[in-house]
Amino acid sequence: MNRVFNYSAGPSMLPLPVLERAAREMCDFGGSGMSVMEMSHRSKAYDAIIRDAFDTFRRVMRVPDNYKILFMQGGASTQFAAVPLNLMKTGKADYVVSGEFSGKAFKEAKKYGDARLVASSEDTVFDRIPGFTKEDIRPDADYVHICYNNTIFGTHFSEIPDTGCVPLVCDMSSCIMSEPIDISRFGLIYAGAQKNIGPAGLTVVIVREDLIGSARPDTPAMLDYKVISDADSMYNTPPCYAIYVAGLVFRWVEELGGLEKMNEINRKKAELLYDAIEETKLFHLHAQKESRSLMNVTFRTGDAELDKKFVARAAERGMVSLAGHRKVGGMRASIYNAMPVEGVEKLCAFIREFDAANGEI
Ligand SMILES: *Cc1c(COP(=O)(O)O)cnc(C)c1O
């Protein structure tokens, strides 16, 4: 087996113990004589799997009792529509655009009502979280939408913004489970699974109970939080295998010491990488210091050919998927929960070597 360090932004690395356990259980899950992929989602065996995934996630994330956890499909992008369909009661919502995905969410919401831009950092290629205060938000808006970690640009909110009485809705696709979060400050949190949770295909939604049950009448049943919640996320066949693997990841985080420990490790990894890049003369960071992400580190040399060479040479050394998104260029190292400290140390060493050789490598 020759595992590489994979810095892909998503789908991304999964913890090796999780993959190994899934492999062991692939053909015969717990003496059932079948794979989890082959099981009826209504079977007793599968019921235990999905329940355990819900319960472990609730414990790990410290989800308060008055919040429901929903396992949905369609990725975070489907939530860009599900959120306005379910929550736009008066038809008004305010959006903070801090990157590509929050821009898409804003655009989607405009189809369903009066979505208004609160703040944007587009003018500086989203190198920071735009500033705004409670006063910038319409008091009669149904919700304020933010994206907590901007995967493409490598920025992250340094604190949960105060939105007063207006519920805060948050896309946490690329930072969920990377740090402890006070869920009670949010009305709704959603995340596509393929960054920090598990395989693509599963989307997790954490929603305050009082926000469920007000969907527009023409909301598709599959996107209606009440329909999904009433059916315990089994209105139709759920993404069974993705939920099973996610459950193993939740257990892995819990056994490691939960979100406090996870955050401690993530801080250490990010600090190593940011320090290494800052010490070089060749490389420059994209994100402004106070907005830096712990999950996605964006940097470049300023010379597109040299960037390409860096990415290629790194791949030869077993460090893959380091090319930046085309909207930013340069490099992006995604160092999610499953990226071991050794992967970051190896990348730091290569950054130093490349810099010392002035790219002649
Ligand atoms: C990856 C990502 C998305 C898109 O997720 P899909 O599951 O592919 O729809 C949305 N928002 C953020 C912050 C992301 O990182």
The ligand as an SDF file (V2000), in Angstrom:
LIG
                    3D

 15 15  0  0  0  0  0  0  0  0999 V2000
  -17.4530   22.1910   -1.0450 C   0  0  0  0  0  0  0  0  0  0  0  0
  -18.2990   23.2970   -0.5680 C   0  0  0  0  0  0  0  0  0  0  0  0
  -19.5940   23.5190   -1.0660 C   0  0  0  0  0  0  0  0  0  0  0  0
  -20.1780   22.6940   -2.1660 C   0  0  0  0  0  0  0  0  0  0  0  0
  -20.4800   21.4520   -1.6680 O   0  0  0  0  0  0  0  0  0  0  0  0
  -21.2720   20.3640   -2.5300 P   0  0  0  0  0  0  0  0  0  0  0  0
  -21.5000   19.3130   -1.4880 O   0  0  0  0  0  0  0  0  0  0  0  0
  -20.3530   19.9550   -3.6270 O   0  0  0  0  0  0  0  0  0  0  0  0
  -22.5170   20.9710   -3.0350 O   0  0  0  0  0  0  0  0  0  0  0  0
  -20.3260   24.5360   -0.5160 C   0  0  0  0  0  0  0  0  0  0  0  0
  -19.8380   25.3210    0.4550 N   0  0  0  0  0  0  0  0  0  0  0  0
  -18.5890   25.1480    0.9480 C   0  0  0  0  0  0  0  0  0  0  0  0
  -18.0970   26.0500    2.0110 C   0  0  0  0  0  0  0  0  0  0  0  0
  -17.7860   24.1350    0.4410 C   0  0  0  0  0  0  0  0  0  0  0  0
  -16.5510   23.9600    0.9350 O   0  0  0  0  0  0  0  0  0  0  0  0
  1  2  1  0
  2  3  1  0
  2 14  2  0
  3  4  1  0
  3 10  2  0
  4  5  1  0
  5  6  1  0
  6  7  2  0
  6  8  1  0
  6  9  1  0
 10 11  1  0
 11 12  2  0
 12 13  1  0
 12 14  1  0
 14 15  1  0
M  END
$$$$
